[in-house]
Amino acid sequence: RRSSDLTGAPQAWELRMPKKDAAPFWVRVEATAARDADGVSVCRAVVSDITESKLAMQLIQTYSAELQEFAYALTHDLQEPLRTVVNFSQLLAREYEGKLGEDADKYIAFSVEGALRIEALLKGLLNYLEIAERDSDRLSPVDCNHVLSQTLLSLQTAIQQSGATVASDPLPVVIAKEAMLTQIFQNLIGNSIKYRGEATPAIRISAARTAEGWLFSVRDNGIGIDPADAEFVFGMFKRLHGKEIPGTGIGLALCRKVVERHGGRIWVESEPGRGATFKFTIPTVGQL
């Protein structure tokens, strides 16, 4: 490449090179345009053999794909036998309550609780793995007002039992994957209800267009989060309240995965006792 084609900024290429009577190898070429002492434009290039690092990356990607496929299959196949355990544990609790003694009632209750928790974990993990595998899903225009209305229908029982109010500004149409976007709204609004304080839950959803794309906010008046834990809560199986508040620790990790699949980012702004505002971006594609 001629030095006149370069802008002066460092440029790099990775090339797969043939080799006579041997396997091809990979090189990385880093080039910079400059001027020598006489003011003549020159191109300086460094060529590095990156074959080993390329092969290592390919191996990691292969193992990662195989591990994800194994986890998906295992999680899916465990659901049926686990449902059997849950059903019979609940049947024991109903049929033999008060007949086998107080200790037996307690042990059966522990069994039912444990089985239901494992079932919830498996369902959450399966949702997460399905999201991770949906790279091929096509983006399409999604009316976020419709997504929100469907989300509120699915959370109707929790909303009624908690007395929660959910208000929303008019929301935009975005280019996204509707099923994935629904997962975000369900988890964020569901968490706002679950992690409520003494006051009746009040949740507000809004969106604003920014240079980064559409910025969504889900604000609540719940128990809040310590800023020191603002990153921790997005980790897989990470929970702040143990068994005090039921949950799997997968919901926010799933939200992050969905947002990242769309090329955006997600974070939380909060203080203990002052509610939390979860914000996420969906990059703008075209003019809607």
PEFEN-V795491 format. One line per field, one symbol per residue. ss: DSSP state (@ for helix, = for strand, . for the rest). A space follows every 50 residues. Layout:
BEGIN
ss=???
END
This chain:
BEGIN
ss=..@@@.....=========..==============.....=========. @@@@@@@@@@@@@@@@@@@@@@@@@@@@@@@@@@@@@@@@@@@@@@.... .@@@@@@@@@@@@@@@@@@@@@@@@@@@@@@@.@@@...====@@@@@@@ @@@@.@@@@@@@..====....====.@@@@@@@@@@@@@@@@@...... .=========..=======.......@@@..@@@.......@@@...... @@@@@@@@@@@....=====.....=======......
END
